[in-house]
Amino acid sequence: MRLGGAFALAGLLLASAAVHGAETGATDDSQQSAFSTRALIGTGNGEMLLRADRIDYDLNTGAATAVGHVEIDYNGRTLLADRVIDDKKKDVVTATGHVVMMAPNGDVVFAEQVRLTDRMRDGVMQTFSALIGPNGRLAAARASRIGGVRTVARNAAYTPCKICNKPGQRTPDWEVLADQVTYDEVHHRIYYHNAEVKLEGIPVFYTPFFSNADPTVKHETGFLMPDLGSKRTLGYFVRVPYYIALSDSQDITLAPMASTFGGEQLQAEYRQRWNNGGMWLQASVADDPHAGATENLDQTYASLFGGGTIPIDSIWDVGYTAQLTSYASYLQRYSISNADRLNNDLYLEALDGRSRFAITGYFFQGLRTTDNNNLFPVVLPLVEYNYVPREQMLGGDFRFDLTTIAISRNLGEDDQRLTGEMRWRFPLVTDDGQLFTLQLDARGDVYHTSDVNALDPTGLADSQYVKRGAPYAALDWRWPFVSPGTFGMTGLVVEPIAQLIAAPYGDNPAGIPNETGYSVLPTGSSTTDFQLDSANIFDLDRLSSHDLVESGPNANVGVRSQALFPAGSVDFLLGQAYRLKPDPVFAPDSGFDGKTSDLVSSLVVNFPPNLSLSDRIDVDSSTGTLERNEASVNASYGRSSLQVSYLKLPSEEVTLGLGAREEVKAQMLVGLWGNWLAYAAGQRDLESSHMISDEFGFGYDDECLGFSIAYERNFTEFRELPPSTDVIFHFTLKTTEVPVQRSGIFPQYLYATTPL
């Protein structure tokens, strides 16, 4: 709030107006002169505009008076009043009657009378109120201006909340009442003395002194609102975050927590942003005097999470992902994360046009009881070079990929691989709209493996080299038909698709390791965790594995359609794959372990922002059995929303170690009367007919106040952690106007359908 500039404006402009009056209407004989009600005056620092019904200048006293609808504009500042008097001899400027002073930053001061002295550095305002920033409101019966840099209001009230104009409804959600409020423009702070905080007009908190930054400060050091609650593994707890603003692009948040059963914890998070990147690091340490829930021994835990991309220049950057913990159940015990597999990487990358070069290292940590971290690979390094020329080659798109990787383990097989791959793609569109795409691909690999027999003897040498060549040629055909559509549609597209892939057999010779996704598979495993579905049915390179490849002639056929509506779209896809003989690379649960694949389809209904629906199914074409089904619905109306997801996996899902699985998740948020909200969420295992988790909550949320109470019950065990019950109370006073978000008042980790 720039009150000083508004005060100085009045005297400066009236003084210039007096000069103008003397030049345009005064004579040596006159004692008083009335002159133009509209004047454009040069001040040396810009131009000002003065409007009034009447402007008088007294030659004897040197006082200038503007009367009636006075408006003075200067360098974006505006003064409005019924009457303004500038008495030069007494060094007093007085504005009376509906005084309004507006600053360029949007701050507005209202008063019935303003009297300024000491070259307008000091002054007194009667019936004072001010709009500070976009939503701050300060009011007092009397306020003083001191030294041109401070405003002191007596018996004042401040609130960031909107105030209703209806009689009997003018009480804001929350406000601060203080004997004295001081606004320091130099340090951009507002200080309160003998203050109390009221919620809905009810006093809830008193403090003899506190302060906060004015709304012009975007980042301010200070305490954030605490979280209170109860967890079975922690007991009652309170977390009080403290925010430290280092700069406009850097900050630190310290969040100490104390609990009755889980001891003490400290979380520290550092964040920084650049024009072309950013980074964050969150470290935590906890001391648990009860050792979790099993032994009465002190136990110290720690964790580190983070990620970032740090630019070096316009081409090079370095980045990382950090996910580490010192104890397997620590993350879930203290509600840091529900992850049970942690991934870490560090990379150096260069992007030049459409080409890329990168060196990456990976480290993994397993938290499941079945995980043996000695079997987990360390990837160092993975070197990738992708060359994609800017210009076409022989009329088509060309790319060359070169990768090399070294994988080592404390226990088990070590691998090194060098791979080169060239790809050329040539599209052709016929006169009748058919699209043909020819793709030629040639790949060569050299592997070196060691310690092959360390865990699972296969008869292979402990150390050996394996070479492989894996070329293929593919022809993709599509013929989209477009219609204006009927039944309210704006357009209808139907596109049949057929693909033929010619590849030799035997592209996965014995001795090639299977490091699918850098996961842990039995030594000598020849299958991958691939699952045929609508997302990859028309991919020419379907396997995500860099080691195993699909070999032998095969074909894919299907149809894709899209119905367009004014408010959304409906997409449908149906496809099936064929091959001359089975490929052993595909597991029984993959959907393509025989000559004919399962029939896969997807339906996506998207009418943003109120409705989205998707359903992906996998049907065994020989038996008609529904092997897989993944469905989800997201709907919203006003402040209410519904999310439902359903998943069915076959009993043959052995590759992922899941077994038969059928479950449903649901979350419903209901906007009640006014700004009140209620929600319920649940996750149920339909295969074994038991609940996995359920959650309930109730709260209130508007533009400046939010609070909620939430209950969560987890019915499953994780390592030594038993099923738990959590109760969380969340409360926030919003000091800046924040758009209401349907789930913003509930802690995110309480939602069963919301990932961390």
Number of C-alpha atoms within 10 A of each C-alpha: 24 23 21 20 18 23 26 16 21 27 26 17 23 24 19 17 28 24 15 18 20 19 11 13 14 20 12 7 7 12 13 18 18 18 19 17 16 15 16 13 17 14 14 6 8 9 13 22 17 23 20 22 15 17 26 20 26 18 18 9 13 17 22 27 24 26 20 17 17 22 23 22 19 20 13 12 20 22 24 24 25 19 23 30 22 26 20 16 9 12 14 19 27 20 29 20 16 15 21 23 25 24 19 14 14 14 21 22 23 21 25 17 21 25 21 23 18 14 17 23 16 20 22 20 26 17 14 23 24 21 19 22 17 14 16 19 21 20 23 24 15 18 25 19 25 18 13 20 17 23 22 19 26 18 17 23 23 23 22 27 23 17 13 11 9 7 7 7 9 13 17 19 21 22 23 20 23 24 16 19 27 20 23 19 17 10 12 16 17 19 18 24 18 15 22 20 20 19 16 13 13 12 14 11 11 14 12 11 13 11 14 16 18 21 21 14 12 10 17 17 15 14 14 16 14 16 17 18 19 18 23 17 22 22 15 18 19 19 21 17 20 17 19 17 15 14 11 12 13 17 19 19 20 21 20 18 21 18 20 14 19 26 21 20 20 18 20 18 18 16 18 18 16 12 7 12 14 17 18 20 18 19 17 20 19 21 17 21 17 17 17 23 18 9 10 11 12 12 16 17 18 18 19 17 20 18 19 19 20 19 19 13 9 10 12 16 18 18 18 19 21 20 20 22 20 13 13 20 20 22 21 15 20 16 12 15 15 15 15 16 14 16 15 18 17 18 18 19 20 19 14 12 11 11 16 17 18 19 19 19 19 19 19 18 20 19 20 15 11 7 14 13 16 13 19 22 25 19 20 19 18 18 19 18 18 18 18 18 14 11 10 14 13 10 12 15 17 20 18 18 18 17 19 19 19 20 21 19 16 12 15 19 23 20 24 20 22 16 20 16 18 17 18 19 19 17 15 14 13 9 7 8 12 14 16 18 16 17 20 17 17 15 17 15 18 16 21 18 22 17 20 23 17 13 13 13 13 13 9 13 14 15 14 14 15 15 16 16 16 19 18 19 17 20 19 20 20 19 18 17 13 14 13 12 14 11 6 11 16 16 16 18 16 18 17 17 19 19 21 19 20 16 18 14 14 15 17 21 13 11 20 24 25 23 20 18 12 17 12 15 19 13 18 18 12 19 19 24 21 21 20 22 23 21 14 15 23 20 11 19 11 15 20 13 16 14 18 21 18 22 22 18 18 19 20 20 18 20 18 18 19 19 22 19 18 10 11 16 19 18 17 19 21 21 23 24 22 18 19 12 14 15 18 16 21 23 21 16 21 22 25 26 17 18 14 20 23 28 25 27 23 21 19 19 18 19 16 12 12 12 16 19 18 18 18 21 21 24 18 17 15 10 8 11 12 16 20 20 19 17 18 18 17 19 17 18 12 9 16 17 19 18 18 19 19 18 19 19 19 17 13 16 19 15 16 12 8 12 13 14 16 20 19 19 20 21 22 18 21 19 18 14 7 9 14 17 21 19 21 19 22 22 24 19 16 15 11 11 10 12 17 19 22 22 21 20 20 19 22 19 23 19 19 22 22 21 18 21 20 21 19 23 19 18 16 13 11 16 11 12 17 14 15 16 17 19 19 21 20 18 19 16 18 16 17 15 16 11 11 16 11 17 18 13 23 24 15 13 15 24 23 19 17 9 11 12
